[in-house]
Amino acid sequence: MGDPQREKVAVGRVAGMALPLVALVWLHGEMSHQMMDPSFHQTDPRAFLSWHPGVFVDQYVSVGRGMAFVVLSLRAWRAEDAGGTNMV
């Protein structure tokens, strides 16, 4: 195998992309349960809206990590194609 430190970093990067998606699935379930309650439209919407910013933050983190993955992958591929060392 490769360098153990690099493998740990790679696992951390993958986990950093995967965990926000797991959180999004959980938040979707929580918010869906709230909306399925028959009294949802008759109650104060603040309970629902308290979760709403979390969804946006989760999406921003997920998209940001995905974009970082793309940029780092492109840099590594360019370095490999140029015959240099891996820049990641």
N, C-alpha and C positions, 0 to 999 in steps of 0.2 A: 504494500500500500504506500501512500504518500506520507507527507509530513503530518504528524498527529495534530499540530497546532492549526494547520490549514484545514484539516478535516473538521475540527471543532468550529472554526469560523464558518465553513460551508454549511454545517448543520445549523448553526445559529442563524445564518441568512435564510435558509429554507424555513426554519421555524418562525422567523420574523415575518415571512410572507404568509405562512399557513395559519398562524394563530389569529390574526385579525379576521380571516375568513370564518374560522370556527366561532369567534365572538359574534360575527355578523349573523350566522345561522341561529345562534342562541338569542340574540336580540330580536330577530325576526319572529321567532316563536313567542317570545314574551309579548311583543307588541301585537301579534295576531290574537293571542289569548285575550288581551285587553279589548281589542276591537270586536271580538266575537261575543263579548258580554252583552246581553240584551239592553242593559242600562247604559251602555257606553256613550251613546249620543245624548243622554240626559244628564250626565255627570260632568263634573269639572274636567276640562281637557288637560289640566296641568299634570295629572298622573301619566297620561300618555306622552305629553310633550317633554316630560322629564327624561325619557329614554331617547327622544329624537336626536338631541345633539350627540349622544354616544354613537349613534349610527353614522353620522357624518364624520366624526373623528375617526371612527374605525375605517371608514372608506378612504379617508385621506391617508391614513397610515398604510393601508393595503396598497393603494395606487402608488404612493411614494416609494414603498419598498419594491414594488414591481418595476417601476421605472428605473430605480437604482440597479436592479438585477439586469435589466436590458442594457443599460449603459456599461456596467462592469463586464458583462458578457461580450459586448462589442469590442471593448478595449482589449480584452484577453484574446479574442479571435484575431484582431488586427495585429497584435504583438506576435501571436503564433504564426500568422501568415507572413509577417515580415522577417521571421526567423529569430526574433528576439526572445527574451524571457517573458513569462507570464506576468502581467502587471497587476493581477488581482491579489 
